[in-house]
């Protein structure tokens, strides 16, 4: 094998380079499309759309408050487009644009689709399933954990903590991208306008180690800082108000300056080393059943004349006498209304009404690796009719030691759930790719016997079609190239691919194989539609269907069609996603593999027509029309190895391999055209066979020297 570098002398290279430069100049920014009048039509009276916010691309929604005498307009919430705030690219490389309306508590008033170019929903399943999916968000809250379920199921569970949504079969990855778009956009608005935690991605924060359990007494917990304590006297509070108009208003504080104003304890009891040492086993188990993954729980205990809960505190609500902040931003705590018993007598002399466990939802963005600041806003009123309100804050800081949490290793976004859900499929695919890699590296052993190689190839093609294609939906296509192209032109991230583990795994393997073997590894072994074509052609041969072998000149001209198709699709992808959605339909992959022929009749007829034509002209689509194959052929020109073995006799005089090559990828001179080679390895089988390779057959014949016996009698 010879090492090979460079891009070769493709005559269209200059044209494609010029085309790419022109496409780069045509890139346009994607932004929202709605204006105030259009929003008013979608949210008619009694709703009123206000002026667009000066800071964020959002519009306030107002409604009359008829409980007030003057019927003043009251702020209901905000409406915005996801593409302005969270343009997460879909699998076409273009973000789905959703119109989202949210109230002031973080509840979704409405979610609808404005535009989308997801391949599976464009002229495939249709937009109906997508509209049905996003309609389920109406009435849900940002404070709920959204789970997308696919397949047979019972009644969906909608609780205050979790919302289970009906998914769409064969569109799981696209739905995860849509969900990420909705939540990311809504969280940005909530953080700016509704007081949600800002500046921290909930998926990029530290996590409590659930398996770390240290034994401590209550005294040791306090001494180590795992339970924070602050004793605040009346004198300290009075001193804080001394330079304000509220100084001297608290008669009891003046009379008993050294008495306790509040004796406060706070602990993060969702940490096992704290909660299991402090709470009884029954309370700990009840607490765990009330928390979702990523949630935290804070135990606040207080005594004195000013307690955290207070007389007006309602169980199950958020406290107003204590505020939790992190990085100067508020994080909501809500009482769990949990009956609490301690493991042992904590020795804190507290009454039942002076302690409570508050829940912090995972999406709030609380990071256990950073300090937690508890703030007590103490309020004094001066005056009777229109009293002046003066507030002074007293704080308490809680920090966890590093041994109790783990820092994120990297971008830990929701795509990890996709990999977790499909880990078995990924493992099976990796094993399959490993088997193929070994076979390609040890090709001499594989092709030593014709029957063994044929059996291996047929079984692997079935694996590609049935598992990679129809089961795991791992069909790479031109959409994978156009999405990268469009994302690059718009300067977007390619992280959307992470939602599809099969595509990522196959893409990485294909790119690696391009370096060593060229396009053939994917086109000849890993393309589900290509596998279907080859298996159908072999079945046709069994039924004696005669295949037509085109003249070399015609074959060479037809092979340029796929490059023209590739160029046309890339041109359209630079300025019109709608045209691109139609252009990529030159591939039948969506019809045959993704949707199993469950599609409108023109697409089905086209796909079946290609399969029938394949019975007469071997792999017609792959050789002449496939734009993705054209893209791989161009990328494969960086191939390092001429891996197909050749002899001096190949081409001159021997023409066996050229005549046997169904892809017509071998020239009369014996040179292999790797751009058109599908790695079927038939020529490698011939090369190793002394019954099919003419030079070996000749050597074998010469080796059989038959001695000539004399008939003359001995002298």
C-alpha positions as CSV (number, residue, x, y, z in Angstrom):
1,X,0.0,0.0,0.0
2,X,1.2,3.5,-0.8
3,X,0.8,6.6,1.2
4,X,-1.2,9.2,-0.6
5,X,-1.6,12.9,0.3
6,X,-3.3,15.9,-1.3
7,X,-6.6,16.6,-2.8
8,X,-5.9,15.4,-6.3
9,X,-6.8,17.1,-9.6
10,X,-10.6,17.2,-9.5
11,X,-11.4,19.7,-12.3
12,X,-14.3,21.2,-10.4
13,X,-12.2,22.1,-7.5
14,X,-11.8,25.7,-8.5
15,X,-15.5,26.0,-9.2
16,X,-16.4,24.6,-5.8
17,X,-13.9,26.9,-4.1
18,X,-15.4,30.0,-5.8
19,X,-18.8,28.7,-4.9
20,X,-17.9,28.4,-1.2
21,X,-16.6,31.9,-1.1
22,X,-19.8,33.2,-2.6
23,X,-21.8,31.2,-0.2
24,X,-19.9,32.7,2.7
25,X,-20.9,36.2,1.6
26,X,-24.6,35.3,1.5
27,X,-24.9,34.2,5.1
28,X,-27.7,36.1,6.8
29,X,-28.6,36.5,10.5
30,X,-31.6,34.7,11.8
31,X,-33.9,36.8,14.0
32,X,-37.4,36.9,15.2
33,X,-40.2,37.7,12.8
34,X,-43.1,38.9,15.0
35,X,-44.1,42.5,15.6
36,X,-46.6,44.1,18.0
37,X,-49.6,44.1,15.7
38,X,-49.1,40.4,14.8
39,X,-48.8,39.6,18.5
40,X,-52.0,41.5,19.2
41,X,-53.8,39.2,16.7
42,X,-52.5,36.1,18.5
43,X,-53.4,37.6,21.9
44,X,-56.7,39.5,21.4
45,X,-58.6,41.4,24.0
46,X,-58.7,41.4,27.0
47,X,-55.0,41.1,26.5
48,X,-52.9,44.1,25.6
49,X,-49.4,43.9,24.0
50,X,-47.1,46.5,25.4
51,X,-44.0,48.1,23.8
52,X,-41.1,45.9,23.2
53,X,-38.6,45.8,26.0
54,X,-35.6,48.0,25.6
55,X,-33.1,45.4,26.9
56,X,-34.5,42.1,25.8
57,X,-36.4,41.1,22.6
58,X,-39.7,40.5,24.6
59,X,-43.1,42.1,24.7
60,X,-45.1,42.5,28.0
61,X,-48.6,41.3,28.1
62,X,-51.2,43.3,30.1
63,X,-54.8,42.7,31.1
64,X,-57.4,44.9,32.9
65,X,-57.7,44.3,36.6
66,X,-61.4,44.7,37.2
67,X,-61.0,44.2,40.9
68,X,-59.6,47.7,41.1
69,X,-62.0,50.7,40.8
70,X,-60.1,52.3,38.0
71,X,-59.6,49.0,36.1
72,X,-55.9,49.5,35.8
73,X,-54.0,47.3,33.4
74,X,-52.0,44.7,35.2
75,X,-48.8,42.9,33.9
76,X,-49.7,39.3,33.1
77,X,-46.5,38.1,31.6
78,X,-44.2,38.2,28.6
79,X,-44.2,36.9,25.0
80,X,-41.1,36.2,23.0
81,X,-39.6,34.1,20.2
82,X,-37.1,31.3,21.0
83,X,-34.9,32.2,18.1
84,X,-34.1,35.6,19.6
85,X,-33.0,34.2,23.0
86,X,-32.0,30.5,22.4
87,X,-31.4,29.8,18.7
88,X,-30.6,26.1,19.2
89,X,-30.0,24.7,15.7
90,X,-32.0,21.7,14.7
91,X,-30.8,18.9,12.5
92,X,-31.1,21.1,9.4
93,X,-28.7,23.5,11.0
94,X,-31.5,26.1,11.3
95,X,-33.2,26.7,14.7
96,X,-36.8,25.9,15.3
97,X,-38.6,29.2,16.1
98,X,-41.3,29.0,18.8
99,X,-43.6,31.7,20.1
100,X,-43.6,31.5,23.9
101,X,-45.9,33.3,26.4
102,X,-45.1,33.0,30.1
103,X,-46.7,34.6,33.2
104,X,-45.0,36.2,36.1
105,X,-44.7,33.0,38.0
106,X,-42.9,31.1,35.3
107,X,-46.0,29.3,34.0
108,X,-46.4,28.8,30.2
109,X,-49.5,30.6,28.9
110,X,-48.9,29.3,25.4
111,X,-46.2,27.7,23.1
112,X,-46.6,27.5,19.4
113,X,-44.4,26.8,16.3
114,X,-43.7,29.8,14.1
115,X,-41.2,28.1,11.7
116,X,-39.2,24.9,11.6
117,X,-37.0,23.0,9.2
118,X,-36.6,19.7,11.0
119,X,-36.1,17.0,8.4
120,X,-38.4,14.5,10.1
121,X,-41.3,17.0,10.3
122,X,-40.8,18.5,6.8
123,X,-42.8,16.5,4.3
124,X,-42.2,13.5,6.5
125,X,-44.3,13.1,9.6
126,X,-45.7,16.5,8.8
127,X,-46.0,19.4,11.2
128,X,-49.0,18.1,13.0
129,X,-47.1,15.9,15.5
130,X,-44.8,18.8,16.3
131,X,-47.7,21.2,17.0
132,X,-49.3,18.6,19.2
133,X,-46.1,18.2,21.1
134,X,-45.5,21.9,21.9
135,X,-49.1,22.4,22.8
136,X,-48.5,20.2,25.9
137,X,-46.4,23.0,27.4
138,X,-49.4,25.2,28.0
139,X,-50.1,25.3,31.7
140,X,-46.7,23.8,32.6
141,X,-44.1,25.7,34.7
142,X,-40.4,26.3,34.5
143,X,-40.3,24.9,38.0
144,X,-41.3,21.4,36.7
145,X,-38.8,18.9,35.3
146,X,-39.9,18.0,31.8
147,X,-39.6,14.4,30.7
148,X,-40.3,13.3,27.1
149,X,-41.6,9.7,26.9
150,X,-41.7,7.7,23.7
151,X,-43.6,4.5,22.9
152,X,-46.4,2.6,24.7
153,X,-47.3,4.1,28.0
154,X,-50.1,4.7,30.5
155,X,-51.5,7.9,31.7
156,X,-49.0,10.8,31.8
157,X,-48.0,12.1,35.2
158,X,-48.2,15.8,35.7
159,X,-47.2,16.9,39.2
160,X,-45.8,20.1,40.7
161,X,-42.3,18.7,40.3
162,X,-42.5,16.6,37.1
163,X,-44.3,16.9,33.8
164,X,-44.3,13.9,31.4
165,X,-45.0,14.7,27.8
166,X,-46.0,12.5,24.9
167,X,-43.2,12.3,22.5
168,X,-43.1,11.5,18.8
169,X,-41.6,8.2,17.6
170,X,-38.6,8.7,15.2
171,X,-38.3,12.3,16.3
172,X,-36.9,12.0,19.8
173,X,-33.7,14.0,19.1
174,X,-35.6,16.8,17.5
175,X,-38.0,17.0,20.4
176,X,-35.1,17.3,22.9
177,X,-33.8,20.2,20.8
178,X,-37.3,21.8,20.9
179,X,-37.5,21.3,24.6
180,X,-34.1,22.8,25.1
181,X,-35.1,25.8,23.0
182,X,-38.3,26.4,25.0
183,X,-36.6,26.1,28.4
184,X,-33.5,28.0,27.6
185,X,-35.4,30.9,26.1
186,X,-37.9,31.0,29.0
187,X,-35.1,30.7,31.6
188,X,-33.4,33.8,30.2
189,X,-36.6,35.8,30.5
190,X,-37.2,34.4,34.0
191,X,-33.8,35.3,35.2
192,X,-34.0,38.9,33.9
193,X,-37.7,39.6,34.7
194,X,-39.0,37.1,37.2
195,X,-36.1,36.9,39.7
196,X,-34.9,33.4,38.8
197,X,-31.2,32.6,39.4
198,X,-29.2,34.3,36.7
199,X,-25.7,33.6,35.3
200,X,-25.6,29.8,36.0
201,X,-26.7,27.1,33.7
202,X,-28.5,24.5,35.9
203,X,-26.6,21.8,33.9
204,X,-23.2,23.3,34.5
205,X,-23.1,23.3,38.3
206,X,-21.6,21.1,41.0
207,X,-23.6,18.1,42.2
208,X,-23.9,16.7,45.7
209,X,-22.2,13.3,46.2
210,X,-25.1,11.0,47.2
211,X,-22.7,8.2,48.3
212,X,-20.6,10.2,50.7
213,X,-21.8,9.7,54.3
214,X,-19.8,10.9,57.2
215,X,-20.8,10.4,60.9
216,X,-21.0,13.5,62.9
217,X,-22.7,14.7,66.1
218,X,-24.8,17.8,66.1
219,X,-22.0,19.6,67.9
220,X,-19.4,18.5,65.3
221,X,-21.8,19.6,62.5
222,X,-21.9,23.1,64.0
223,X,-18.2,23.3,64.7
224,X,-17.4,22.2,61.1
225,X,-19.7,24.7,59.6
226,X,-22.1,22.2,58.1
227,X,-24.7,23.7,60.4
228,X,-24.4,27.5,60.4
229,X,-25.3,29.4,63.5
230,X,-25.9,33.1,64.2
231,X,-27.1,34.7,67.4
232,X,-28.4,38.2,66.9
233,X,-29.1,40.5,69.9
234,X,-31.6,43.3,70.2
235,X,-28.6,45.7,70.5
236,X,-27.1,44.6,67.2
237,X,-30.4,45.2,65.4
238,X,-30.9,48.6,67.0
239,X,-27.3,49.5,66.0
240,X,-28.1,48.7,62.4
241,X,-31.1,51.1,62.5
242,X,-29.3,53.8,64.5
243,X,-28.6,56.0,61.5
244,X,-32.1,55.8,60.1
245,X,-35.4,57.4,60.9
246,X,-36.5,54.1,62.4
247,X,-33.9,54.3,65.3
248,X,-35.4,53.9,68.7
249,X,-38.8,52.6,67.5
250,X,-38.4,49.1,69.1
251,X,-39.2,49.6,72.8
252,X,-38.4,46.0,73.8
253,X,-35.0,46.2,72.1
254,X,-34.2,49.4,74.1
255,X,-35.4,47.8,77.3
256,X,-33.5,44.5,76.9
257,X,-30.6,45.1,74.6
258,X,-28.7,41.9,75.5
259,X,-31.6,39.6,74.9
260,X,-31.8,37.4,71.7
261,X,-33.6,39.0,68.8
262,X,-33.1,35.7,66.9
263,X,-31.0,32.6,67.4
264,X,-30.7,31.1,63.9
265,X,-29.4,27.8,62.5
266,X,-29.3,26.8,58.8
267,X,-28.2,23.5,57.2
268,X,-28.3,22.0,53.7
269,X,-30.0,18.7,54.8
270,X,-30.2,17.2,51.4
271,X,-26.4,16.5,51.9
272,X,-26.3,13.0,53.3
273,X,-23.5,13.8,55.8
274,X,-25.8,16.5,57.2
275,X,-29.3,15.2,56.8
276,X,-28.7,11.6,57.9
277,X,-26.8,12.7,61.0
278,X,-29.5,15.3,62.0
279,X,-32.8,13.9,60.9
280,X,-34.5,10.6,62.0
281,X,-34.5,7.8,59.4
282,X,-38.2,8.2,58.8
283,X,-37.8,12.0,58.2
284,X,-34.8,11.4,55.9
285,X,-36.8,8.9,53.8
286,X,-39.8,11.2,53.6
287,X,-37.5,14.1,52.5
288,X,-35.9,12.0,49.8
289,X,-39.3,11.0,48.4
290,X,-40.2,14.7,48.1
291,X,-37.1,15.7,46.2
292,X,-36.4,15.3,42.5
293,X,-32.9,14.8,41.1
294,X,-31.0,18.1,41.4
295,X,-33.2,19.5,44.1
296,X,-31.9,20.7,47.4
297,X,-33.4,21.0,50.9
298,X,-32.6,23.6,53.6
299,X,-33.4,23.2,57.3
300,X,-33.9,26.5,59.0
301,X,-34.2,26.6,62.8
302,X,-34.7,29.7,64.9
303,X,-35.8,31.0,68.3
304,X,-36.1,34.3,70.0
305,X,-38.6,37.2,69.6
306,X,-38.2,37.1,65.9
307,X,-38.4,33.7,64.2
308,X,-38.1,32.8,60.6
309,X,-41.6,31.3,60.2
310,X,-43.4,34.0,62.2
311,X,-47.1,34.0,63.1
312,X,-48.4,34.9,59.6
313,X,-46.3,32.2,57.8
314,X,-48.4,29.7,55.8
315,X,-47.1,26.1,55.5
316,X,-46.2,25.2,51.9
317,X,-45.4,28.8,50.9
318,X,-42.2,30.8,50.5
319,X,-41.0,32.6,53.6
320,X,-40.8,36.3,53.7
321,X,-38.5,36.6,56.8
322,X,-35.5,34.9,55.2
323,X,-34.2,35.1,51.7
324,X,-31.6,32.8,50.0
325,X,-29.2,34.4,47.6
326,X,-26.2,33.1,45.6
327,X,-23.9,35.5,43.8
328,X,-26.2,38.4,44.9
329,X,-29.2,36.8,43.1
330,X,-32.3,35.4,44.8
331,X,-33.2,31.7,44.8
332,X,-36.7,30.7,45.8
333,X,-37.2,28.4,48.7
334,X,-40.6,26.9,49.4
335,X,-41.7,25.1,52.6
336,X,-42.2,21.3,52.1
337,X,-44.7,21.2,55.0
338,X,-42.8,18.1,56.3
339,X,-43.2,16.7,59.7
340,X,-39.7,16.7,61.2
341,X,-38.2,14.4,63.9
342,X,-34.5,14.5,64.7
343,X,-32.2,11.5,64.9
344,X,-31.2,12.5,68.5
345,X,-32.0,15.4,70.7
346,X,-30.2,18.3,68.9
347,X,-29.9,20.2,72.1
348,X,-31.1,23.4,70.5
349,X,-34.2,23.9,72.6
350,X,-36.5,24.6,69.7
351,X,-40.3,24.5,69.5
352,X,-42.1,22.7,66.6
353,X,-43.2,26.0,65.0
354,X,-39.7,27.4,64.9
355,X,-38.1,25.1,62.3
356,X,-39.0,24.1,58.7
357,X,-37.5,22.4,55.7
358,X,-37.5,24.4,52.5
359,X,-37.1,22.9,49.0
360,X,-35.0,24.5,46.2
361,X,-35.8,23.1,42.8
362,X,-32.9,21.9,40.6
363,X,-33.7,24.4,37.8
364,X,-33.2,27.3,40.1
365,X,-29.5,27.0,39.4
366,X,-28.2,26.7,43.0
367,X,-24.6,25.6,42.9
368,X,-23.5,23.7,46.1
369,X,-19.9,24.6,45.3
370,X,-20.5,28.3,45.9
371,X,-21.5,30.1,49.1
372,X,-25.1,30.2,50.1
373,X,-26.1,33.6,51.6
374,X,-29.2,33.6,53.9
375,X,-30.5,37.1,54.4
376,X,-32.9,38.2,57.1
377,X,-34.7,41.4,56.1
378,X,-35.8,43.1,59.3
379,X,-38.6,45.6,58.7
380,X,-39.6,48.6,60.8
381,X,-42.5,50.9,60.1
382,X,-42.6,54.6,61.0
383,X,-45.9,56.4,60.9
384,X,-49.5,55.3,61.1
385,X,-51.6,56.3,58.1
386,X,-49.0,56.0,55.4
387,X,-46.1,54.4,57.3
388,X,-42.6,54.6,56.0
389,X,-41.0,51.1,55.6
390,X,-37.3,50.7,56.5
391,X,-35.5,47.4,56.0
392,X,-32.1,46.3,57.3
393,X,-30.5,43.0,56.2
394,X,-28.6,40.6,58.4
395,X,-26.8,37.7,56.7
396,X,-25.5,34.2,57.4
397,X,-23.2,32.4,54.9
398,X,-23.1,28.6,54.5
399,X,-20.3,26.9,52.5
400,X,-19.8,23.2,51.8
401,X,-16.4,21.5,51.8
402,X,-15.2,20.2,48.5
403,X,-15.3,16.6,49.6
404,X,-19.2,16.6,49.6
405,X,-19.7,17.6,45.9
406,X,-18.4,17.0,42.4
407,X,-17.7,19.7,39.9
408,X,-19.0,19.3,36.3
409,X,-16.5,17.8,34.0
410,X,-17.7,19.8,31.0
411,X,-20.9,20.8,29.1
412,X,-23.4,18.7,30.9
413,X,-26.5,19.8,29.1
414,X,-29.7,17.8,28.6
415,X,-28.2,15.9,25.6
416,X,-26.6,13.6,28.2
417,X,-30.0,12.2,28.8
418,X,-30.2,11.1,25.2
419,X,-26.9,9.3,25.5
420,X,-28.0,7.7,28.8
421,X,-31.3,6.5,27.2
422,X,-29.6,5.0,24.2
423,X,-26.5,3.6,25.9
424,X,-27.3,0.0,24.9
425,X,-27.7,1.0,21.2
426,X,-24.5,3.0,21.3
427,X,-22.6,0.0,22.8
428,X,-24.0,-2.3,20.1
429,X,-23.0,0.2,17.4
430,X,-19.5,0.5,18.8
431,X,-19.1,-3.3,18.8
432,X,-20.3,-3.4,15.2
433,X,-17.9,-0.6,14.2
434,X,-15.1,-2.5,16.0
435,X,-15.9,-5.6,14.0
436,X,-15.8,-3.7,10.8
437,X,-12.5,-2.0,11.6
438,X,-10.9,-5.4,12.4
439,X,-12.2,-6.8,9.2
440,X,-10.9,-3.9,7.1
441,X,-7.5,-4.0,8.7
442,X,-7.3,-7.8,8.4
443,X,-8.7,-8.0,4.9
444,X,-6.3,-10.6,3.7
445,X,-7.6,-13.1,6.2
446,X,-11.2,-12.1,5.5
447,X,-11.0,-12.6,1.8
448,X,-9.0,-15.8,1.9
449,X,-12.2,-17.7,1.3
450,X,-14.9,-16.4,-1.0
451,X,-17.8,-18.1,0.8
452,X,-16.7,-16.8,4.2
453,X,-16.3,-13.3,3.0
454,X,-19.7,-13.3,1.2
455,X,-21.4,-14.6,4.4
456,X,-19.7,-11.9,6.5
457,X,-20.6,-9.1,4.1
458,X,-24.3,-10.2,3.8
459,X,-24.7,-10.5,7.6
460,X,-23.1,-7.1,8.1
461,X,-25.3,-5.4,5.5
462,X,-28.3,-6.9,7.3
463,X,-26.9,-5.5,10.6
464,X,-26.6,-2.1,8.9
465,X,-30.1,-2.1,7.4
466,X,-32.0,-3.6,10.4
467,X,-30.2,-2.2,13.4
468,X,-28.3,0.9,12.3
469,X,-31.1,2.0,9.9
470,X,-34.6,0.9,10.8
471,X,-34.1,0.4,14.5
472,X,-31.5,3.0,15.6
473,X,-32.3,5.5,12.9
474,X,-28.6,6.0,12.2
475,X,-28.9,7.0,8.5
476,X,-26.4,9.7,7.7
477,X,-27.5,12.0,4.9
478,X,-26.9,15.2,3.0
479,X,-28.9,16.9,5.8
480,X,-25.9,16.3,8.0
481,X,-23.7,18.3,5.6
482,X,-26.3,21.1,5.1
483,X,-26.8,21.5,8.8
484,X,-23.1,21.9,9.4
485,X,-22.9,24.3,6.4
486,X,-25.8,26.5,7.6
487,X,-24.6,26.5,11.2
488,X,-21.1,27.6,10.0
489,X,-22.5,30.4,7.9
490,X,-24.6,31.7,10.8
491,X,-21.8,31.2,13.4
492,X,-23.8,28.7,15.4
493,X,-22.6,25.8,17.6
494,X,-22.8,22.2,16.4
495,X,-23.9,21.1,19.8
496,X,-27.3,20.1,18.5
497,X,-25.7,16.9,17.1
498,X,-25.1,15.7,20.7
499,X,-28.8,15.0,21.0
500,X,-28.4,12.1,18.5
501,X,-25.8,9.6,19.8
502,X,-26.1,7.4,16.7
503,X,-25.3,10.2,14.3
504,X,-22.4,11.5,16.4
505,X,-20.9,8.0,16.7
506,X,-21.3,7.2,13.0
507,X,-20.1,10.6,11.9
508,X,-16.9,10.3,14.0
509,X,-16.1,6.8,12.6
510,X,-16.9,7.9,9.1
511,X,-14.6,10.9,9.3
512,X,-11.8,8.7,10.7
513,X,-12.3,6.1,8.0
514,X,-12.1,8.8,5.3
515,X,-8.6,9.4,6.3
516,X,-7.5,5.8,5.9
517,X,-9.9,4.2,3.3
518,X,-11.9,6.9,1.7
519,X,-15.7,7.1,1.2
520,X,-16.1,3.3,0.8
521,X,-16.3,2.4,4.5
522,X,-19.5,4.3,4.9
523,X,-21.0,4.0,1.4
524,X,-20.2,0.3,1.1
525,X,-20.8,-0.9,4.7
526,X,-22.6,1.6,6.9
527,X,-25.2,3.3,4.8
528,X,-28.6,1.6,5.5
529,X,-30.2,2.6,2.2
530,X,-27.0,1.5,0.3
531,X,-27.2,-1.9,2.2
532,X,-30.9,-2.2,1.1
533,X,-30.0,-1.5,-2.5
534,X,-27.2,-4.1,-2.5
535,X,-29.3,-6.8,-0.8
536,X,-32.2,-6.0,-3.3
537,X,-29.8,-6.3,-6.2
538,X,-28.4,-9.6,-5.0
539,X,-32.0,-10.9,-4.6
540,X,-32.7,-9.7,-8.2
541,X,-29.7,-11.7,-9.4
542,X,-31.1,-14.8,-7.8
543,X,-34.3,-14.3,-9.8
544,X,-32.1,-14.0,-12.9
545,X,-32.8,-10.3,-13.4
546,X,-30.2,-9.2,-15.9
547,X,-28.3,-6.0,-14.9
548,X,-27.2,-3.5,-17.5
549,X,-23.6,-2.4,-17.5
550,X,-23.2,1.1,-18.9
551,X,-20.5,2.1,-21.3
552,X,-17.6,3.7,-19.5
553,X,-18.1,7.1,-21.1
554,X,-21.8,7.2,-20.1
555,X,-21.0,5.9,-16.6
556,X,-18.3,8.6,-16.1
557,X,-20.7,11.4,-17.2
558,X,-23.6,10.2,-15.0
559,X,-21.3,10.1,-12.0
560,X,-21.0,13.9,-12.2
561,X,-24.7,14.3,-11.5
562,X,-24.2,13.7,-7.8
563,X,-21.7,16.5,-7.6
564,X,-24.1,18.9,-9.3
565,X,-26.8,17.8,-6.8
566,X,-24.4,18.5,-4.0
567,X,-23.5,22.0,-5.3
568,X,-27.1,22.9,-5.9
569,X,-28.1,21.9,-2.4
570,X,-25.2,23.8,-0.8
571,X,-26.2,26.9,-2.8
572,X,-29.8,26.7,-1.6
573,X,-28.7,26.1,2.0
574,X,-26.9,29.4,2.0
575,X,-29.9,31.6,1.4
576,X,-33.2,29.5,1.6
577,X,-34.0,26.8,4.1
578,X,-37.3,26.2,2.4
579,X,-35.7,25.5,-0.9
580,X,-33.2,23.3,0.8
581,X,-36.0,21.3,2.5
582,X,-37.2,20.4,-1.0
583,X,-33.8,19.9,-2.5
584,X,-32.6,17.3,0.0
585,X,-35.6,15.1,-1.0
586,X,-33.4,13.9,-3.8
587,X,-32.4,11.4,-1.1
588,X,-34.9,8.7,-0.4
589,X,-33.4,8.0,3.0
590,X,-36.2,9.8,5.0
591,X,-38.9,7.9,3.1
592,X,-37.3,4.4,3.2
593,X,-35.3,4.4,6.5
594,X,-36.7,7.1,8.8
595,X,-40.4,6.7,8.0
596,X,-40.5,3.1,6.7
597,X,-42.4,4.2,3.6
598,X,-45.2,5.7,5.8
599,X,-45.4,8.9,3.7
600,X,-47.3,10.6,0.9
601,X,-47.4,8.7,-2.3
602,X,-45.0,10.8,-4.5
603,X,-42.2,10.2,-2.1
604,X,-43.0,6.5,-1.8
605,X,-43.2,6.1,-5.6
606,X,-39.8,7.9,-6.0
607,X,-38.1,5.7,-3.4
608,X,-39.6,2.4,-4.9
609,X,-38.6,3.6,-8.3
610,X,-35.0,3.9,-7.3
611,X,-35.1,0.4,-5.7
612,X,-36.6,-1.1,-8.9
613,X,-34.1,0.7,-11.1
614,X,-31.3,-0.7,-8.8
615,X,-32.3,-4.2,-10.0
616,X,-31.3,-3.3,-13.5
617,X,-28.5,-0.7,-13.0
618,X,-26.5,-1.7,-9.9
619,X,-26.8,0.8,-7.0
620,X,-28.0,3.5,-9.5
621,X,-28.7,6.1,-6.8
622,X,-25.5,5.6,-4.8
623,X,-23.3,5.9,-7.9
624,X,-25.0,8.7,-9.8
625,X,-27.4,10.7,-7.6
626,X,-26.4,10.6,-4.0
627,X,-25.2,14.1,-2.9
628,X,-24.0,12.8,0.4
629,X,-21.8,10.3,-1.4
630,X,-20.5,13.2,-3.5
631,X,-19.6,15.1,-0.3
632,X,-17.8,12.0,1.1
633,X,-16.0,11.5,-2.1
634,X,-14.6,15.0,-2.0
635,X,-13.7,14.7,1.7
636,X,-12.2,11.3,1.1
637,X,-9.5,12.8,-1.2
638,X,-7.5,13.4,2.0
639,X,-7.1,9.5,2.1
640,X,-3.7,8.4,3.3
641,X,-3.6,4.9,1.9
642,X,-4.1,3.2,-1.5
643,X,-5.3,0.2,0.4
644,X,-6.5,-2.1,-2.4
645,X,-3.5,-4.3,-3.4
646,X,-2.4,-4.2,-7.1
647,X,0.0,-6.3,-9.2
648,X,2.1,-5.2,-12.1
649,X,-0.1,-7.3,-14.3
650,X,-3.3,-5.5,-13.2
651,X,-4.6,-3.6,-16.2
652,X,-1.9,-4.9,-18.5
653,X,-2.8,-7.4,-19.5
654,X,-5.2,-8.6,-16.8
655,X,-8.7,-6.9,-16.9
656,X,-10.5,-9.4,-14.6
657,X,-11.1,-7.0,-11.7
658,X,-12.2,-4.2,-14.0
659,X,-14.9,-6.3,-15.6
660,X,-16.1,-7.7,-12.3
661,X,-16.3,-4.3,-10.6
662,X,-20.1,-3.5,-10.4
663,X,-19.3,0.1,-9.6
664,X,-17.0,0.5,-12.6
665,X,-14.4,2.1,-10.3
666,X,-11.4,0.5,-12.0
667,X,-9.8,2.0,-15.1
668,X,-8.5,0.0,-18.1
669,X,-5.0,0.7,-16.7
670,X,-5.9,-1.1,-13.5
671,X,-5.9,2.0,-11.3
672,X,-8.7,2.1,-8.6
673,X,-10.8,5.3,-8.6
674,X,-11.2,5.6,-4.8
675,X,-13.7,8.4,-5.2
676,X,-16.1,5.9,-6.7
677,X,-15.0,2.8,-4.8
678,X,-17.6,1.4,-2.4
679,X,-15.2,-1.0,-0.7
680,X,-17.2,-4.1,-1.6
681,X,-13.8,-5.8,-1.7
682,X,-14.7,-8.0,-4.6
683,X,-11.5,-7.1,-6.4
684,X,-9.5,-7.9,-3.2
685,X,-11.2,-11.4,-3.2
686,X,-10.2,-11.9,-6.8
687,X,-6.6,-10.7,-6.1
688,X,-6.3,-13.4,-3.4
689,X,-7.8,-16.2,-5.4
690,X,-5.7,-18.4,-7.5
691,X,-8.9,-19.6,-9.2
692,X,-10.1,-16.2,-10.3
693,X,-7.0,-13.9,-10.6
694,X,-5.4,-14.4,-14.0
695,X,-1.8,-13.8,-12.9
696,X,-2.1,-16.2,-10.0
697,X,-3.8,-18.8,-12.3
698,X,-0.9,-18.5,-14.7
699,X,1.7,-18.9,-11.9
700,X,-0.2,-21.9,-10.6
701,X,-0.2,-23.4,-14.1
702,X,3.5,-22.8,-14.5
703,X,4.2,-24.4,-11.2
704,X,2.7,-27.7,-12.3
705,X,5.6,-29.1,-14.2
706,X,4.7,-32.5,-15.6
707,X,7.9,-34.7,-16.2
708,X,8.1,-36.2,-19.8
709,X,8.7,-40.0,-19.8
710,X,10.7,-41.6,-22.6
711,X,9.3,-44.6,-24.5
712,X,12.7,-45.8,-25.8
713,X,14.0,-49.0,-24.2
714,X,17.0,-48.9,-22.0
715,X,20.3,-49.4,-23.8
